[in-house]
Amino acid sequence: MTLREKAGQVNQRMYGWDAYRRSPDGGYELTDALYAETDRFEGLGALYGLMRADAWSGVGYGSGPGAEDSARLAELVQRHVVERSRLGIPALFVEEVPHGHMALDGTVLPVNLAVGATWDPGLYERAAAHAAAELRARGGHVALVSALDIVRDPRWGRTEECFGEDPLLAARLTEALVHGMQGDPGERFAADKAPVVLKHFAGQGATVGGRNSAESELGLRELHEIHLPAARAGVRAGAAAVMSAYNEVDGLPCSGNRALLTGLLRHDWGFTGLVMADGLAVDRLARITGDTVSAGALALNAGVDMSLWDEGFTHLEEAVERGLVEESVLDDAVARVLSLKFRLGLFETPYATPPLPAGGREISVQLARAAVTLLRNDGVLPVGEKVSRIAVLGPQADTAAHQSGDYTAPQRSGVGVLEALRRLAPPGVDIRHARGCALTGGDLSAVPEAVAAAAASDLAVLVLGGSSARTPGTEFDANGAARTVVSEMTCGEGVDLAGLRLGAAQYALLDAVVATGTPTAVVLVQGRPHLVPDAAGALLTAWYPGPWGGEAVAEVLLGLARPTGRLPLSVPRSVAQLPVYYNHKDTEYGGYVDESAEPRFAFGHGLSYTTFAYGKPSLEGRTLTVEVTNTGERQGRSVVQVYLRRLVTATWPRTLELCAFEGVDLAPGESRTVRLAIEPDGTTGTVEIRVAESSRAALDAVPVVLDLRA
């Protein structure tokens, strides 16, 4: 390969939607921009977002590829790339798959925060497998999936992309993601499996002030104990690639951090896959180096194999000639890119696609149902037989547009809470509706109508929350992050908040509805934990449950499904408390004088429509055994949570650390013995093991002492 061809293989500079346009006959034709890009490097290493559709890309129905013609477009582009390459090297088609394939007609799943609330890696593995199969059927190859970020400050707009605040929970779900999407590790990927790029490596969730792309004040111990376990688990599971993050670690940006990308990831962990930089992260290094040529050389020397939209990697030929980077370093990066193409079978069958899988909506609703978390209930739920009139109120009640996470493509179908309740409620139950207010702003003109509906009903269901829905009026940065929000968008990349309150009118509506005396259940549709007072009789969160999530919420409200979700993060009482994550250091610090230091709802909390009792736990070696009994009158799922508390240790301990968990479904009166392996990563010394249904309850649980030195 020539130096120019090598540089081309590690570049991913072009936005995929600029590679094509609609032809007069309704098909597709390639653009001069694509011809220029392939001429520049005598081929193409990778193409980002060929099928992406949203307000940033400007692609929608009528201009972009749907399920029926994506594969044809991919083949059209690929044939050109192969023909333009002297060596016949195909391109990688890289797509966003944060919660399903972000393309027209793609199955949208609940966001990662909702996945974390399921505490069910097996279910998520099946959902990930479906997403991979859809991607490959449409001609895509590589899936970009957020998995590695740990929530430390929920003001961060990308909180929705995190599995939660706990490293073990994130690690288990990351393993499930890799197994589901990639299948059994081996030399080749199956036709319906997709290599995963795990985002973001590393420590991006520790961004200061919850501000996107801000610096991270991380010590090495905090990095290793909290922010790296998910990445380590993904590498062990066989992840094909990781994406280097925007933030810095120990003062050095991740994409220029050789100690992180080469020393830790490759040498210590034995990772042999691909490292892709986040969008324009290489060019940001020019702030350190002074120009984009040396920025590209710094990133390549650090361990980045492929860039995304950067200019820096387009000048690698010059960087080699100037002696800024050895050609052998470029050779290693090219070899990893080509290896991934061989593993995908692109050299043998560059245009082959498997059939589209069925059952996307079903798996999305299953995941949404498992994520619905009941936080408080004074007997209002499930809806009783005496309820004959239900007022469904609030800005989220009659819409599915705000039920999906950021990056989501335009949708043609969806089910909101109101529609689902009307369809699923028993015959004779009168369902009435009033919006009451908007998501944002303080306009109260529609509140009286909602109050009247609540006063004339036996139950008020108030659906509140936020939105990550992108609109054409939103201004975006070059990397797709929202810059100027002009819609009801209150969450997502670039939408960081100084506070966690809902729109002012939503609180006024809540107060007015509760004041009627009608029993009220509040449903939160949200991408981060918002602050909601203890006003209503019942409170549940669905997070962003996906376009059909209203169906899952209605089933839980009516008792057709049981609430099984558990909080994947702590819910604060106020922003002034932050941070409130449960696994802080056990420094015996006091609380505040003016407010409790405890969260409103603890990590792991979640109620059911039944009750559970735990027997006395016992240890045999490092296997914990506990009997769980359903002591109520309804079917239910208990999530057995095992926490570790270090007693004798060489470092300052954390108050609690989740070290095992397992969900168990039980009929009324049924008991089951649960066995869990206790394998605290890197822990030595004497520890207490506590079994409970939340991190807060674990503090009061009777401990079992385990000597890990034995």
C-alpha positions as CSV (number, residue, x, y, z in Angstrom):
1,M,0.0,0.0,0.0
2,T,1.2,3.5,-0.7
3,L,1.4,6.0,2.1
4,R,-1.6,7.8,0.7
5,E,-3.7,4.6,0.7
6,K,-2.7,3.9,4.2
7,A,-3.8,7.3,5.4
8,G,-7.1,6.8,3.6
9,Q,-7.8,3.6,5.6
10,V,-7.6,5.3,9.0
11,N,-9.8,8.3,7.9
12,Q,-13.5,8.7,8.5
13,R,-13.9,12.3,7.6
14,M,-17.1,12.4,5.6
15,Y,-20.7,12.7,6.8
16,G,-22.5,9.8,5.2
17,W,-25.6,11.8,4.3
18,D,-23.3,14.0,2.0
19,A,-22.4,10.9,-0.1
20,Y,-25.8,10.5,-1.8
21,R,-28.9,12.3,-3.0
22,R,-32.2,11.3,-4.4
23,S,-32.3,10.8,-8.1
24,P,-35.3,11.9,-10.3
25,D,-36.5,8.3,-10.5
26,G,-36.7,8.0,-6.7
27,G,-33.5,6.1,-6.4
28,Y,-30.1,7.3,-5.3
29,E,-27.1,8.8,-7.0
30,L,-23.7,9.5,-5.6
31,T,-22.4,13.0,-5.0
32,D,-19.3,14.9,-6.2
33,A,-18.3,15.1,-2.5
34,L,-18.0,11.3,-2.3
35,Y,-16.1,11.2,-5.6
36,A,-13.7,13.8,-4.2
37,E,-13.2,11.9,-0.9
38,T,-12.4,8.6,-2.6
39,D,-10.1,10.3,-5.1
40,R,-8.3,12.0,-2.3
41,F,-7.3,8.7,-0.7
42,E,-7.7,6.3,-3.6
43,G,-10.5,4.6,-1.7
44,L,-12.3,5.1,1.7
45,G,-11.5,3.7,5.1
46,A,-14.9,4.2,6.7
47,L,-18.0,6.2,6.2
48,Y,-20.0,7.5,9.1
49,G,-23.8,7.8,9.2
50,L,-24.8,6.8,5.7
51,M,-28.3,5.9,7.1
52,R,-28.5,8.5,9.9
53,A,-31.6,10.7,9.9
54,D,-32.4,13.5,12.3
55,A,-32.6,17.3,12.6
56,W,-28.8,17.6,12.6
57,S,-28.3,15.6,9.4
58,G,-31.4,17.1,7.8
59,V,-32.4,13.7,6.6
60,G,-36.0,12.5,6.8
61,Y,-38.6,10.5,5.0
62,G,-38.5,11.4,1.3
63,S,-34.8,12.2,1.3
64,G,-33.1,9.4,3.2
65,P,-33.0,5.6,3.0
66,G,-35.7,3.5,4.8
67,A,-35.7,-0.2,5.7
68,E,-36.7,-1.1,2.1
69,D,-33.8,0.6,0.3
70,S,-30.9,1.1,2.7
71,A,-29.1,-2.0,1.5
72,R,-29.4,-0.8,-2.1
73,L,-27.8,2.5,-1.2
74,A,-25.1,0.8,0.8
75,E,-24.3,-1.4,-2.2
76,L,-24.2,1.6,-4.5
77,V,-21.7,3.4,-2.3
78,Q,-19.6,0.3,-1.7
79,R,-19.3,-0.6,-5.4
80,H,-17.9,2.8,-6.0
81,V,-15.4,2.6,-3.1
82,V,-14.2,-0.9,-4.2
83,E,-13.9,0.2,-7.9
84,R,-12.0,3.4,-6.9
85,S,-9.6,1.5,-4.7
86,R,-6.5,0.2,-6.5
87,L,-6.5,-2.9,-4.2
88,G,-10.3,-3.3,-4.1
89,I,-10.6,-2.4,-0.4
90,P,-14.2,-2.0,0.8
91,A,-15.3,0.7,3.3
92,L,-16.7,0.2,6.8
93,F,-20.1,1.7,7.2
94,V,-20.3,3.0,10.7
95,E,-23.7,3.8,12.3
96,E,-25.0,5.2,15.5
97,V,-26.8,2.5,17.6
98,P,-27.2,4.1,21.1
99,H,-30.7,2.7,21.6
100,G,-31.3,0.9,18.3
101,H,-30.2,1.8,14.8
102,M,-30.7,5.5,14.4
103,A,-32.1,5.3,10.9
104,L,-35.5,5.7,9.3
105,D,-37.7,2.7,10.2
106,G,-35.1,1.4,12.7
107,T,-36.4,-0.2,15.9
108,V,-35.9,2.4,18.7
109,L,-35.2,0.9,22.1
110,P,-35.4,2.5,25.5
111,V,-32.3,4.6,26.4
112,N,-29.5,3.1,28.4
113,L,-30.7,4.7,31.6
114,A,-33.9,2.7,31.2
115,V,-31.8,-0.4,30.3
116,G,-29.9,0.1,33.6
117,A,-33.3,0.2,35.4
118,T,-34.1,-3.3,34.2
119,W,-31.2,-4.8,36.0
120,D,-31.6,-7.6,33.4
121,P,-28.5,-8.3,31.3
122,G,-30.2,-11.3,29.6
123,L,-33.1,-9.2,28.2
124,Y,-30.7,-6.5,27.1
125,E,-28.5,-9.0,25.3
126,R,-31.5,-10.1,23.2
127,A,-32.3,-6.5,22.4
128,A,-28.7,-5.8,21.4
129,A,-28.8,-8.8,19.1
130,H,-31.9,-7.5,17.3
131,A,-30.3,-4.1,16.8
132,A,-27.2,-5.7,15.3
133,A,-29.3,-7.8,13.0
134,E,-31.2,-4.8,11.8
135,L,-28.0,-2.8,11.2
136,R,-26.4,-5.6,9.1
137,A,-29.6,-6.2,7.1
138,R,-29.6,-2.6,6.0
139,G,-26.0,-2.7,4.8
140,G,-24.3,-1.2,7.9
141,H,-21.3,-2.8,9.5
142,V,-20.1,-1.2,12.8
143,A,-22.3,-0.1,15.7
144,L,-21.4,3.0,17.8
145,V,-22.9,2.3,21.3
146,S,-22.6,4.3,24.5
147,A,-21.9,1.9,27.4
148,L,-18.8,3.1,29.3
149,D,-19.9,6.4,30.9
150,I,-20.9,6.4,34.6
151,V,-23.3,9.0,35.9
152,R,-21.7,11.2,38.5
153,D,-23.7,14.4,37.9
154,P,-27.2,14.1,36.4
155,R,-27.1,17.6,35.1
156,W,-25.1,16.2,32.2
157,G,-27.3,16.0,29.2
158,R,-25.9,12.6,28.2
159,T,-27.0,11.0,31.5
160,E,-29.6,9.2,29.4
161,E,-26.8,7.3,27.6
162,C,-25.4,5.9,30.8
163,F,-26.4,2.6,32.4
164,G,-26.3,4.3,35.8
165,E,-23.9,5.2,38.6
166,D,-22.5,1.8,39.5
167,P,-19.5,0.2,37.8
168,L,-20.7,-3.4,38.3
169,L,-24.2,-2.8,36.8
170,A,-22.6,-1.0,33.9
171,A,-20.0,-3.8,33.4
172,R,-22.7,-6.6,33.4
173,L,-24.8,-4.7,30.8
174,T,-21.7,-3.9,28.7
175,E,-20.9,-7.6,28.6
176,A,-24.5,-8.3,27.5
177,L,-24.2,-5.6,24.8
178,V,-21.0,-7.1,23.3
179,H,-22.3,-10.7,23.5
180,G,-25.7,-9.7,21.9
181,M,-24.3,-7.6,19.1
182,Q,-21.1,-9.6,18.3
183,G,-22.1,-13.1,19.2
184,D,-19.5,-15.7,20.1
185,P,-16.0,-14.4,19.8
186,G,-14.1,-15.8,16.8
187,E,-12.2,-14.9,13.7
188,R,-15.3,-13.9,11.7
189,F,-18.6,-12.1,12.6
190,A,-21.8,-13.9,11.6
191,A,-23.8,-12.2,8.9
192,D,-26.3,-10.9,11.5
193,K,-23.7,-9.7,14.0
194,A,-22.0,-6.3,14.2
195,P,-18.7,-5.2,15.8
196,V,-19.3,-2.8,18.6
197,V,-17.4,0.5,19.3
198,L,-17.9,1.0,23.0
199,K,-18.2,4.7,23.9
200,H,-16.5,6.6,25.6
201,F,-13.1,5.6,26.9
202,A,-12.6,6.8,29.6
203,G,-14.1,8.8,32.5
204,Q,-16.4,11.0,30.5
205,G,-19.1,10.7,33.1
206,A,-17.0,12.6,35.6
207,T,-17.2,15.8,33.6
208,V,-17.0,18.8,35.9
209,G,-20.3,20.5,36.6
210,G,-22.2,18.1,34.4
211,R,-21.1,20.1,31.4
212,N,-20.6,18.3,28.1
213,S,-16.9,17.8,27.1
214,A,-15.7,19.7,30.1
215,E,-12.6,18.6,32.0
216,S,-12.7,15.6,34.3
217,E,-11.0,15.9,37.7
218,L,-10.1,12.2,38.1
219,G,-7.4,10.5,40.2
220,L,-6.1,7.1,39.0
221,R,-7.9,5.2,41.8
222,E,-11.2,6.8,41.0
223,L,-10.7,6.1,37.3
224,H,-9.9,2.4,37.9
225,E,-12.5,1.7,40.6
226,I,-15.5,3.6,39.0
227,H,-14.9,4.4,35.4
228,L,-12.9,1.6,33.9
229,P,-14.7,-1.6,35.1
230,A,-17.3,-1.4,32.3
231,A,-14.6,-1.0,29.7
232,R,-12.6,-3.8,31.2
233,A,-15.6,-6.1,31.0
234,G,-16.3,-5.1,27.4
235,V,-12.7,-5.9,26.4
236,R,-12.8,-9.2,28.2
237,A,-16.1,-10.0,26.3
238,G,-14.4,-9.4,23.0
239,A,-15.4,-5.9,22.0
240,A,-14.1,-5.1,18.6
241,A,-13.4,-1.4,19.3
242,V,-13.6,1.4,21.8
243,M,-14.0,5.2,21.2
244,S,-11.6,7.6,22.9
245,A,-13.5,10.3,24.8
246,Y,-13.3,14.1,24.7
247,N,-12.3,14.5,28.3
248,E,-8.9,14.5,29.8
249,V,-7.4,12.0,32.2
250,D,-4.6,13.3,34.5
251,G,-4.5,16.5,32.4
252,L,-4.2,14.9,29.0
253,P,-7.1,14.5,26.5
254,C,-8.0,10.8,26.0
255,S,-7.4,10.9,22.3
256,G,-3.8,12.0,22.9
257,N,-3.2,9.9,26.0
258,R,-0.7,7.1,25.2
259,A,-0.6,5.9,28.8
260,L,-4.4,5.3,28.5
261,L,-4.8,4.0,25.0
262,T,-1.6,2.0,24.6
263,G,-0.2,1.5,28.1
264,L,-3.4,0.5,29.8
265,L,-5.7,-0.6,27.0
266,R,-3.3,-2.6,24.8
267,H,-0.3,-3.5,27.0
268,D,-2.1,-4.1,30.4
269,W,-5.4,-5.4,29.1
270,G,-4.2,-7.1,26.0
271,F,-6.7,-5.3,23.7
272,T,-6.1,-6.0,20.0
273,G,-9.1,-4.2,18.5
274,L,-9.6,-0.8,17.0
275,V,-9.5,2.6,18.8
276,M,-11.7,5.3,17.1
277,A,-11.5,8.9,18.2
278,D,-14.8,10.7,19.1
279,G,-16.0,13.2,16.5
280,L,-13.4,16.0,15.9
281,A,-11.5,14.9,19.1
282,V,-8.2,14.7,17.1
283,D,-8.5,18.2,15.8
284,R,-9.0,19.4,19.4
285,L,-5.5,18.3,20.1
286,A,-4.2,21.2,18.0
287,R,-4.7,23.3,21.1
288,I,-1.8,21.3,22.5
289,T,0.3,20.8,19.4
290,G,-0.3,24.0,17.6
291,D,-1.6,22.6,14.3
292,T,-3.8,19.8,12.9
293,V,-0.9,17.9,11.3
294,S,0.9,17.4,14.6
295,A,-2.4,16.8,16.3
296,G,-3.0,13.9,14.0
297,A,0.5,12.6,14.7
298,L,-0.1,12.9,18.5
299,A,-3.3,10.9,18.3
300,L,-1.8,8.2,16.1
301,N,1.2,7.9,18.4
302,A,-1.1,7.7,21.4
303,G,-3.0,4.8,20.0
304,V,-5.9,6.1,17.9
305,D,-6.4,4.0,14.8
306,M,-9.3,5.9,13.1
307,S,-10.5,9.4,13.3
308,L,-14.0,10.8,12.9
309,W,-14.5,14.0,10.8
310,D,-11.1,15.3,11.6
311,E,-8.6,17.1,9.4
312,G,-5.7,15.9,11.5
313,F,-5.7,12.4,10.1
314,T,-6.0,13.6,6.5
315,H,-2.5,14.9,6.9
316,L,-0.8,11.8,8.2
317,E,1.1,11.4,4.9
318,E,2.7,14.7,5.7
319,A,3.2,13.8,9.3
320,V,5.2,10.7,8.4
321,E,7.3,12.6,5.9
322,R,8.1,15.3,8.5
323,G,9.1,12.6,11.0
324,L,6.3,13.4,13.4
325,V,5.2,9.8,13.5
326,E,6.9,6.6,12.2
327,E,5.3,4.9,9.2
328,S,5.3,1.6,11.2
329,V,2.9,3.2,13.7
330,L,0.5,4.0,10.8
331,D,1.0,0.4,9.5
332,D,-0.2,-1.0,12.9
333,A,-3.4,1.2,12.7
334,V,-4.1,0.2,9.1
335,A,-3.6,-3.4,10.0
336,R,-6.3,-3.1,12.7
337,V,-8.7,-1.4,10.3
338,L,-8.1,-4.1,7.6
339,S,-8.4,-6.9,10.2
340,L,-11.9,-5.7,11.1
341,K,-12.9,-5.6,7.5
342,F,-11.6,-9.2,7.0
343,R,-13.5,-10.3,10.1
344,L,-16.7,-8.9,8.6
345,G,-16.1,-10.8,5.4
346,L,-16.1,-7.6,3.4
347,F,-13.3,-8.6,1.0
348,E,-15.2,-11.8,0.0
349,T,-18.8,-10.5,0.1
350,P,-18.8,-6.7,0.2
351,Y,-22.4,-6.3,-0.8
352,A,-24.1,-9.2,1.1
353,T,-26.9,-8.4,3.6
354,P,-29.0,-10.8,5.7
355,P,-32.8,-10.5,5.8
356,L,-34.4,-7.9,8.2
357,P,-35.3,-9.5,11.5
358,A,-38.8,-9.4,12.9
359,G,-40.0,-8.6,16.3
360,G,-38.4,-5.2,16.9
361,R,-41.4,-3.6,18.5
362,E,-42.0,-6.5,20.8
363,I,-38.4,-6.5,22.2
364,S,-38.6,-2.7,22.6
365,V,-41.8,-2.9,24.7
366,Q,-40.3,-5.8,26.7
367,L,-37.4,-3.6,27.6
368,A,-39.6,-0.6,28.4
369,R,-41.9,-2.7,30.6
370,A,-38.9,-4.1,32.6
371,A,-37.6,-0.5,33.1
372,V,-40.8,1.1,34.6
373,T,-39.8,1.8,38.2
374,L,-42.4,2.4,41.0
375,L,-40.8,4.9,43.4
376,R,-43.7,5.6,45.8
377,N,-47.2,4.2,46.2
378,D,-49.8,4.8,48.9
379,G,-52.2,2.3,47.4
380,V,-53.2,4.4,44.4
381,L,-51.7,1.7,42.0
382,P,-52.6,-0.5,40.4
383,V,-55.8,1.0,39.2
384,G,-58.6,-0.6,41.3
385,E,-62.0,-2.0,40.2
386,K,-63.8,0.9,41.7
387,V,-62.1,3.4,39.4
388,S,-64.5,4.2,36.5
389,R,-63.2,7.6,35.4
390,I,-59.5,8.4,34.8
391,A,-58.2,11.8,33.8
392,V,-54.9,11.5,31.8
393,L,-53.2,14.8,32.0
394,G,-49.9,16.5,31.4
395,P,-47.6,17.4,28.5
396,Q,-46.3,13.9,28.0
397,A,-49.7,12.1,28.1
398,D,-50.8,12.2,24.5
399,T,-47.5,12.0,22.6
400,A,-44.9,9.5,21.7
401,A,-42.6,12.1,20.3
402,H,-40.8,12.7,23.6
403,Q,-40.5,9.1,24.7
404,S,-37.3,8.4,22.8
405,G,-33.7,9.4,23.5
406,D,-31.4,11.8,21.6
407,Y,-30.2,10.9,18.1
408,T,-33.6,9.2,17.3
409,A,-34.6,9.4,13.7
410,P,-38.1,10.6,12.7
411,Q,-40.8,8.1,13.6
412,R,-43.9,7.0,11.8
413,S,-45.4,5.1,14.7
414,G,-45.6,5.2,18.5
415,V,-48.0,4.8,21.4
416,G,-48.4,7.4,24.2
417,V,-49.8,6.7,27.6
418,L,-53.2,8.1,26.8
419,E,-53.7,6.0,23.7
420,A,-52.5,2.9,25.5
421,L,-54.8,3.5,28.5
422,R,-57.8,3.9,26.2
423,R,-57.0,0.6,24.5
424,L,-56.1,-1.4,27.6
425,A,-58.5,-0.1,30.2
426,P,-61.5,-2.4,31.1
427,P,-64.7,-1.8,29.3
428,G,-66.8,1.0,30.8
429,V,-63.8,3.0,32.2
430,D,-64.1,6.6,31.0
431,I,-60.7,8.0,29.9
432,R,-60.7,11.7,29.6
433,H,-57.7,14.0,28.7
434,A,-56.4,17.5,29.0
435,R,-52.8,18.5,28.3
436,G,-52.6,21.1,31.0
437,C,-49.3,22.7,30.1
438,A,-46.3,22.5,27.9
439,L,-43.0,20.8,28.8
440,T,-41.2,24.1,29.2
441,G,-42.2,27.6,30.1
442,G,-44.7,28.9,32.6
443,D,-47.9,29.3,30.6
444,L,-50.7,28.3,32.9
445,S,-53.7,29.0,30.6
446,A,-54.5,25.3,30.1
447,V,-54.2,24.3,33.7
448,P,-57.9,25.0,34.6
449,E,-59.2,22.5,32.0
450,A,-56.9,19.8,33.4
451,V,-58.0,20.6,37.0
452,A,-61.6,20.3,36.0
453,A,-61.0,16.9,34.4
454,A,-59.1,15.7,37.5
455,A,-61.9,16.9,39.9
456,A,-64.5,14.9,37.9
457,S,-62.5,11.7,38.0
458,D,-61.7,8.9,40.4
459,L,-58.0,8.9,39.5
460,A,-55.7,11.4,37.8
461,V,-52.7,10.1,35.9
462,L,-50.3,13.0,35.4
463,V,-47.6,12.4,32.8
464,L,-44.7,14.8,33.2
465,G,-41.1,14.9,32.2
466,G,-38.5,16.2,29.7
467,S,-37.5,15.7,26.1
468,S,-34.5,14.9,24.0
469,A,-36.4,15.3,20.7
470,R,-34.4,17.1,18.1
471,T,-36.2,19.7,15.9
472,P,-35.1,21.4,12.7
473,G,-34.8,24.7,14.5
474,T,-32.1,23.5,16.8
475,E,-28.6,24.6,16.1
476,F,-25.9,22.0,16.2
477,D,-22.1,21.9,16.6
478,A,-20.0,20.2,13.9
479,N,-20.0,17.0,16.1
480,G,-23.9,16.9,16.3
481,A,-24.2,18.2,19.9
482,A,-27.1,20.7,20.4
483,R,-25.8,24.2,20.7
484,T,-28.8,26.5,20.8
485,V,-32.1,24.8,21.8
486,V,-35.2,26.4,20.5
487,S,-37.7,23.6,21.1
488,E,-38.8,21.7,24.1
489,M,-35.5,19.7,24.2
490,T,-34.4,19.5,27.8
491,C,-31.9,16.6,27.6
492,G,-29.4,15.0,25.2
493,E,-26.0,15.8,23.9
494,G,-25.1,19.4,24.5
495,V,-28.3,20.0,26.6
496,D,-26.8,20.3,30.1
497,L,-28.8,21.8,32.9
498,A,-27.7,24.0,35.9
499,G,-30.8,22.6,37.7
500,L,-32.9,19.5,37.7
501,R,-36.4,21.1,37.9
502,L,-39.1,20.5,35.3
503,G,-40.7,23.4,33.5
504,A,-42.4,25.7,35.9
505,A,-45.9,25.1,34.6
506,Q,-45.5,21.3,35.2
507,Y,-45.1,22.0,39.0
508,A,-48.1,24.3,38.9
509,L,-50.2,21.7,37.2
510,L,-49.1,19.0,39.7
511,D,-50.0,21.2,42.7
512,A,-53.4,22.1,41.2
513,V,-54.3,18.5,40.4
514,V,-53.3,17.2,43.8
515,A,-55.3,20.0,45.4
516,T,-58.5,18.6,43.9
517,G,-58.3,15.7,46.3
518,T,-58.5,13.2,43.5
519,P,-56.0,10.3,44.0
520,T,-53.0,11.1,41.7
521,A,-50.3,9.0,40.1
522,V,-47.4,10.8,38.5
523,V,-45.5,9.2,35.6
524,L,-42.2,10.7,34.7
525,V,-40.9,10.3,31.1
526,Q,-37.3,11.6,31.3
527,G,-33.6,11.2,30.4
528,R,-32.3,12.2,33.8
529,P,-33.7,12.2,37.3
530,H,-35.8,15.4,37.7
531,L,-36.9,16.8,41.0
532,V,-40.5,16.0,41.9
533,P,-42.0,16.8,45.3
534,D,-43.8,14.1,47.4
535,A,-47.2,15.4,46.5
536,A,-48.9,12.6,44.6
537,G,-50.0,9.3,46.0
538,A,-47.9,7.3,43.5
539,L,-44.8,8.1,41.5
540,L,-43.2,6.1,38.8
541,T,-40.5,6.7,36.2
542,A,-40.4,5.2,32.8
543,W,-37.2,7.1,31.7
544,Y,-37.3,7.4,27.9
545,P,-39.1,4.1,27.2
546,G,-39.0,4.3,23.4
547,P,-41.8,5.1,20.9
548,W,-44.1,2.4,22.1
549,G,-43.3,2.9,25.8
550,G,-46.7,4.3,26.6
551,E,-48.0,0.7,26.2
552,A,-45.6,-0.5,28.9
553,V,-46.6,2.4,31.3
554,A,-50.3,1.7,30.8
555,E,-49.9,-2.0,31.5
556,V,-48.1,-1.2,34.8
557,L,-50.7,1.4,35.8
558,L,-53.6,-1.0,35.2
559,G,-51.9,-3.9,36.9
560,L,-51.6,-5.9,33.6
561,A,-47.8,-5.9,34.2
562,R,-45.9,-5.7,37.4
563,P,-43.4,-2.9,38.1
564,T,-40.0,-4.5,38.1
565,G,-37.5,-1.7,37.6
566,R,-34.9,-0.6,40.1
567,L,-33.1,2.7,40.1
568,P,-29.8,2.6,38.4
569,L,-28.8,5.9,40.0
570,S,-29.6,7.9,43.1
571,V,-32.3,10.6,42.8
572,P,-31.3,13.8,44.6
573,R,-33.6,16.0,46.7
574,S,-32.0,19.1,45.2
575,V,-29.1,20.2,43.0
576,A,-27.4,21.7,46.0
577,Q,-26.8,18.1,47.3
578,L,-24.8,17.0,44.3
579,P,-23.0,14.6,44.1
580,V,-25.3,12.0,45.8
581,Y,-24.1,8.7,44.3
582,Y,-24.2,5.9,46.8
583,N,-20.7,4.5,46.4
584,H,-18.8,7.5,47.9
585,K,-15.9,7.1,50.2
586,D,-16.6,6.2,53.8
587,T,-15.1,9.2,55.4
588,E,-17.7,9.6,58.1
589,Y,-18.6,13.0,56.9
590,G,-21.6,14.7,58.3
591,G,-24.7,15.9,56.6
592,Y,-25.8,19.5,55.8
593,V,-27.3,21.8,58.4
594,D,-30.0,23.0,56.1
595,E,-31.0,19.8,54.2
596,S,-30.6,16.1,54.4
597,A,-27.5,14.7,52.6
598,E,-29.4,11.5,51.7
599,P,-31.0,11.2,48.2
600,R,-34.7,11.3,47.8
601,F,-34.6,7.8,46.4
602,A,-31.6,5.5,46.7
603,F,-29.7,3.5,44.1
604,G,-31.4,0.2,43.7
605,H,-34.8,1.4,45.0
606,G,-38.0,0.2,43.3
607,L,-41.3,-1.0,44.7
608,S,-43.5,-3.8,43.5
609,Y,-47.2,-4.6,43.8
610,T,-46.2,-7.3,46.2
611,T,-43.8,-7.8,49.1
612,F,-40.7,-9.9,49.6
613,A,-38.9,-11.3,52.5
614,Y,-35.2,-12.4,52.6
615,G,-33.9,-15.2,54.7
616,K,-30.6,-15.1,56.6
617,P,-27.8,-15.1,54.0
618,S,-25.0,-17.6,54.3
619,L,-21.6,-17.9,52.8
620,E,-19.8,-21.0,51.5
621,G,-16.5,-19.9,50.3
622,R,-17.3,-17.0,48.0
623,T,-20.8,-18.1,47.1
624,L,-23.7,-16.4,48.9
625,T,-27.0,-18.2,49.4
626,V,-30.2,-16.5,50.4
627,E,-33.9,-17.5,50.3
628,V,-36.3,-15.1,48.8
629,T,-40.1,-15.4,49.5
630,N,-43.0,-13.5,47.8
631,T,-45.1,-12.6,50.9
632,G,-47.7,-10.7,49.0
633,E,-50.7,-11.5,46.8
634,R,-49.4,-10.8,43.4
635,Q,-46.7,-12.1,41.1
636,G,-43.5,-10.1,41.4
637,R,-39.8,-9.8,40.6
638,S,-37.3,-9.2,43.4
639,V,-33.9,-8.0,42.5
640,V,-31.5,-9.4,45.0
641,Q,-28.7,-6.9,45.5
642,V,-25.5,-7.9,47.3
643,Y,-23.3,-5.1,48.6
644,L,-19.8,-5.2,50.0
645,R,-18.4,-3.0,52.7
646,R,-14.6,-3.2,53.3
647,L,-13.5,-3.4,56.9
648,V,-9.7,-4.0,56.6
649,T,-8.2,-2.6,53.4
650,A,-5.1,-0.9,52.2
651,T,-7.1,2.1,50.7
652,W,-9.8,4.3,52.0
653,P,-13.0,2.3,51.6
654,R,-16.3,3.2,49.9
655,T,-19.4,3.1,52.0
656,L,-20.9,0.3,49.9
657,E,-20.1,-1.4,46.6
658,L,-22.5,-3.5,44.6
659,C,-20.7,-6.9,44.1
660,A,-23.5,-9.1,42.8
661,F,-27.2,-9.0,41.8
662,E,-29.9,-11.3,40.3
663,G,-33.5,-10.9,39.5
664,V,-36.0,-13.6,40.6
665,D,-39.6,-14.0,39.6
666,L,-41.9,-15.4,42.3
667,A,-45.6,-16.3,42.5
668,P,-47.5,-15.4,45.7
669,G,-46.2,-17.5,48.5
670,E,-43.4,-18.9,46.4
671,S,-39.8,-19.2,47.9
672,R,-36.6,-19.7,46.0
673,T,-33.0,-20.1,47.0
674,V,-30.7,-17.7,45.2
675,R,-27.0,-18.4,44.9
676,L,-24.6,-15.6,43.9
677,A,-20.9,-15.6,43.4
678,I,-19.0,-12.9,45.3
679,E,-16.1,-11.8,43.2
680,P,-15.1,-8.3,44.2
681,D,-12.6,-7.1,41.6
682,G,-9.2,-6.5,43.1
683,T,-10.5,-6.6,46.7
684,T,-8.4,-8.1,49.5
685,G,-8.9,-8.1,53.3
686,T,-12.0,-8.5,55.4
687,V,-15.4,-7.3,54.1
688,E,-19.0,-7.3,55.1
689,I,-21.6,-8.7,52.7
690,R,-25.1,-7.2,53.0
691,V,-28.2,-8.4,51.1
692,A,-31.0,-5.9,50.5
693,E,-33.4,-4.4,48.0
694,S,-31.6,-1.1,47.7
695,S,-28.3,0.5,48.6
696,R,-30.1,2.4,51.5
697,A,-31.6,-0.8,52.9
698,A,-28.2,-2.5,52.7
699,L,-26.9,-0.1,55.3
700,D,-29.4,-1.5,57.8
701,A,-29.1,-5.1,56.7
702,V,-27.4,-7.7,59.0
703,P,-24.0,-8.3,57.5
704,V,-22.1,-11.5,56.9
705,V,-18.3,-11.2,57.3
706,L,-16.1,-12.6,54.6
707,D,-12.3,-12.8,54.8
708,L,-11.0,-12.5,51.2
709,R,-7.5,-13.5,52.3
710,A,-8.7,-17.0,53.1
